[in-house]
């Protein structure tokens, strides 16, 4: 016999958890279905613990930058107590049981298991059937995915999940993939004493960011002793106590054997993620079950009585996007007025040192859309705050303007506080503030964000 409810939420990542709680607080009968952890990837394996790791590694780097500090007890790279502290603090602030209790405390009925759509507005969970009067909200997120490289399957390679749970730092580490996860983890483990090499098939690191950001990060990594191999194809993997990657392109570098191989104690695979939409029963809702993402409209509707939010919508695999979409979907489910989703100013931050933060379109993306483009650039070390900061002041601000509209369509801020500088630029792109108005602003002195003023001057008029 089916249970009649108002809404069924399948998947309790940050957006799904937030939406379920809001809907229940609004008086709806809500069933939330989760087969793993309440809260999703972010608080357990991604955003929160990885940034704690980044913070710890950054403190080490700052200590080493102070003359006379290198090699002292204050900067000894001992990972074990750091790992223990991260696990303890993360558990104190967020664990599955506490998260579940918070959710049920709002009136949500939590059901453990895998939810599947078996008919329009109907979800089955391990034999239980729920009929949703208003509809179903999907937030099933993504899982790490490994490339189909011969010999890789079955080896004890790491994904981000195993890297976060590591209790000791390996003597050597190969990182397969030079995207956000790869570069963040490479720098963390390197700063704690691991000999790290990144292998990336594309011709540069963080390929979705501005080329200037890729080049600067590669320079910083070289200075820190992190090996970077770009434009390299891995043709095979073997594991016999240590990992060996067989390389199909590129010249040999330090530490490589004559037959084009790289070896290390551990291998971190950071080559992307796959949306968890298989076996969801999308066909029962009239959707394509083979699609890589679930298409949604501005109200997050995927079909009649069906909404989708988060990574599975293909609008950006970020916690903040999932939370933003959750608010839009909740309004629509409740029949409330509000603006539709807009993605012209999606911010993103890579938490390396320097931080790489971007919003809107890159220069290449703007040109691909046949927009007129004018760019402005300011070097962070040339700014007053950069000069004061000295060591560790790598960075820049780059602005992408549509000169016909007189507004910024994108911007990048790289530096010790790149993600914070981005705040002002995200507001500018989102509100379509004119560059003329931005030039009239007063920028606090001496700050990193004052480099925005210099980049505006470089735009010309």
N, C-alpha and C positions, 0 to 999 in steps of 0.2 A: 504494500500500500504506500502511495506517495505522500510525502509531507508537503503541504502548501505553505510557502513563505513568500516574502516580497522580492528579495534579491538573493542570488547565490553568487558569491565571489570565489573564483577559483584562482588560487595563488596569492600568497601573502607576503610578497616583497614589499618594499616601503610604500608604494602607491596603493597596492591592494589592501594592506593592513590599514592604512589611513582612510581609504574609502569605506571599508567595512565598518570601522568605528564611527565615522561621520554619519553614515546611513542609519546605523542602529541608534545613535544619539538623536537622530531626527524622528525616531519613532517607528522605523520600519523593522520587520522581522527579517533578520539577516543570517544566512548560513555562510560561513567562511571555510573553505576547503584547502587544506595544506598537507602535502605528503612529506615535507621535510621540516624546515625551520621557519618559525614565524618571524618575519622581518626580512627574509630572503638573503641574498648573497652579501649585501652591503655591510651589515653590522658584524658579520661573522668572518668573512673571507676577503672582503674587498675594501670599500671606502674607509671604514673606521680602523681596523687593525693595520692595514697597509700604511695609513698615514701616521699611525703611531710608530711604525717601523721607520718611516721616512724621518720623523721628528728625531728619533734616537740617533739615526745615522747623521743627521744634520748637526746635532750637538757635538758629535765626534769631529766632524769636519770643521766646525767653528773653533773647537779647542785646538786643533792642529794648526789653524791659521794664526794663532797667537804665538808670537816668538817665545821660545823657551818651553812651550807647552807640549810639543810633540814628544811622544814616548812616555809622558808622565802617567801616573795612575789614573788621572782624570780622563784620559783619552785612550786607555787600553781597550782594544776592541774585543770585549768579552760578551758574546751574544746570549749565553744561557740566562743570566739574570734579567736581561732585557726581554727575552721571550717569555719568561715567567711573569714579569710585571705586565706585559701586554695581555697575556691570557687572563691574569687576575683582574685587571682593570676592565677589560672587555666583558668579562663575565659579570662583574659587579654592575656595569652599566646596561648590559643587554644579554640576556640569555633566553633560550626558547621558552622555558617554563614561565619566567616573569613576563615575557612578551605576550604569551597566551593568556595569562591571568589579567593583564591590562586590557586585552581585547574583550575577553568574556565579561570583564567588569563593566564594559560599556553596553552590554546586552547582546553581544554577538554570540551565536552558537558556533563553536569551533568543531569541525569534523576533520579527523585525521584520515588521510588516504588520497588516492588519485581521483580527481573529478573528470568526468567525461560527459560531453553534451550528447544526449541520446534522442532528443527531439527538441523542436523549438521551445525555449524557456524551460527545459527539463535537463537536470544533471543527475547522473548516477555516480555513487561513490561506494565501491565495494558492496554492491547489493542494495544500498540505500538509494532511494529515489526522491528527488526534491523538485517540485514544480514552482517556478518563480513567477509570481503575478506580474511584476514589473520587468524582470529580466535577469540576465547573467552578465557579470563583469569578469573579464579575463585579465590576469596579471601574472603569467606563468614564467616570465623572465627568460634567462639564457643559461646555458652550461658551457664550460670550456670545451673546445673542440681541438683535436689534434689532426694535423695533416696526414694524408695517406702515404707516408714514407715507409718504405720497406724496412722491416726490423724494429720499428718503433713500438708497435702494439705489443703489449705484454711485458715491456720493460718498466722498471719503477721510476719513470720520469715524474717530474713535478708539474702540476698546474699551479695557478695562484693559490689554490686551497692548501696544497701540501707545503708551498713556500711559506705561507703565513703560519703554519703549524710547526715549522722546523724548530727544533730545540738546540741545534748547533749549526755553525756555519761551515760549509764544506771548504776544503782547501782550494778547490777549483770548481767553477760553475760555467756551463754553457747555457746561454739564453737563446732559444730559437724564437725569433720574432722581435722586431724593433719598434713595436707600437707602445702604447701607454704602459701596459702592465710590464712589458719587457724592460723598458728603460728605467722605470721606477725601481723594480726589483734588482736590476743589475747594479744600480748605484748603491742601494742599501747594502747588498751582500759584499760588494767591493769595499765599502767603507768599514765593514766589520772584518775585513781581512781575507776575503775570498778572491782568488784570481779569476776574473770574469771576462768572458768574451761573448759578444752579441753577434748572432748570425741573422741577417735580414735579406730576404730575396729581392726587395725593392732597392732602388738605387740610393736611398737615404733613410735615416731613422724618421720616426713619427711622420710618415709620408702624407698624412692628412693635414699637417700644419704647414705654415709658410716655410719655404726653403731656407730662409735666413735662420729660422729656429732650429731646423735640422742641422745646419752647418755649425751653429754655435754649440749645440749640445754635443756634437761629435768632437769638437775642439775641447770642450770641458772634459769629456770622457777620456780623451787621449791624455790630457794633463793629469787625470786621476789614475791612469794606468788601466783603464777599461778598454779591452780590445773591441774594435768595431769592424765587422765584415759585412759590407752591403753589396748588393748585386750578386749574391751567392746562392746557388741552389744546393740544397741538401738532398743527396740521392739515396742515402741509406743510413741506418742507425744500428749500432750493435752495443751490447752491454755484457761485460765480463768483469764485474767488479768495478769498472768505470765505463763511462759512456764514450763512444766514438762516433763522430759524424763524418760521413764521406761527402766531400764537396764536389759539385759538378761544374763549378765555374769560379773564376777569380784566381788571383795569384796567391801563392803561399805566403804566410806571415810568420811571425815569431811563435814558436811553440807548435808549429804544424809539421807533420811528417812529409816526406817527399812525394807520397802518393795522394796528397790532397786530403788530409784528415785532420780533425780537431778532436782532442780527448780531454775529459774532465771527470771529476768525481760524481758530479750531479748534472742533470739536464732539466732546465725549466722550459716547458713548452708554452709559449704565450703568443699563439698565432691566430687567436680570434675565439668567438663564441657562437653557439648555435641556438636560435630561438626554440623554446620548449613548446612547440605547437603540434608536434606529432602526437597522434593518439588522443587528441583533445575532442575528437568528434566534430570537427568544424563542418564536415559535409552535412551533418544533420541540421546545421543552421544555414545551409546553402552556400558555404564558403569553400574555397579551394584548399584542400588538405595538403597539397604539395607546395604551396606558396612559402617563400622565405620569411614573410612578414604578413601581418593581418592589416589590410587597408582599413583606415577609419576616416570619418569625416571630421569636421571641426568640433563636433560635440562628442567625439570619441565613439561614435556609433559604427559598428561593423556590420550590423544587420538589424532587422526588427527585433527589439528586445535583447540585443547583444551589444555590449560595449567592450573595448579592449584598451589597455593602457600599458605603458612601460616599454621595455626593450622589444617586445613582440610586435610593436607597431612600426618599427623601423624609423622612428623619428629622433633617435639618439639614445644610446645605451648609457644613460646617466640617471642617477637617483633623482636629481632635481627635475628632470623631464617627467619621470614617472609620477612624482608628487604633484607637479603642475597639471598633468593630464588627469590625475585622480580628482582634483578639484573641479575640473571641467566636467568630467563624467558624473560626479555626484550632483552637481547643479542640474544636469540634464535629467538624471534619474528622478530627482525630486521635483522637476518641473519648474525650476527657478531660472530667472533671467541671468544672463551673463555673457561676456564676450566669448566667441569661439577660440579654439586653440590657434596660436600663431607662433611660427618657428623662425622668424627672421633674425631673432637675437638670442639663439641658444648659446649659452656660455659653456666652455669646457676648460678644464685645467689639468695639466700633467704635472704631478708633484715631484719633479726632479729638482735638483739644485743646479741651475736656476729653474724656477717654476715657469712653465710655458702655458700661457692663458690666452684663449681666443674667443671671439664672439662673432656671429654672423658669417659673412663670406670671406674666404681668402682672396688674394689678388687673382689667382688662377681661376677660382670658382666664379668670380665676378666676370672675368673675361669670357669664360665658357658660356655664360648667360648673355653674352653680347652687350653687356653694360659698358658705358663709357667709364674709364677708370683713371683715377689719379691717386698716387700714393705719397705718404709722408713718413719720414723715418727719423728717429732720434736714438742715439746711442746712450744707454744708461750710464756707463762709466764717464761720459762727457758731461753728465748732469752734476749739479752741485752735490746732491745726496749721494750719487754714485762715487764722486771724488772723496767724500767724507767716509763712505763705506769701505773703500779700498778693496782688500782681498774679498773675493766672492761677490764682486759687483757686476758680473757678466750680465748683459741683457740689453734690451732695446724696446722701443714702442714703434709699431708700424700701423699706420692708418690706411684704410682703403675707402676712398670717397667716390661717389658718383657725382662728378662735377656739374652735370646737367641739373640734378636735383639739389645739389649743395648739401648733401647729407652723407654721413658715414654708413656704408653697407657692411663693414667689417673692421676688425681691429685685432691686433695681437700685442700682448704685453709679456715680455720675458724678463725675469729678474728675480731678486731675492723675495719680492712680494708681488710677483706677477699676477697671482689670483686676486689680490686685493686691488691692485691698479685696475684690473679688469672691471671692477664694479662701476666705475664712472663711465667706462667705454660701453658697457652693456646697456646702461641707461640711455646713453646717446643713440645707440643703434636701435633700441627698442622704441624709443619715443620719436625717432627720426628728427632729433634735434639738428638744426642746421650747423654747419661748420662755422658759419659767421657767428652764431650765438656761442659756440664753444670757445671761439677766440675772445669773446667779450668776458668770459668767466675770470674769476680770480683764483689762481692755483696756489695753495699753501707752499711756503718756502721754509726750509729746504726739504722736499719730499720726493720720493720716487715718482709719484704720479704727476709731478710738475713736468716730467718729460713729455707728457701729452701736449703741453703748450708748445714745446720745441718741435714735436712732430707735426702739429698743425701749421707752424710757421714753414716747415719744409714742404707742406702741400702746395704752397703758393696761393694765389687768389685769382 
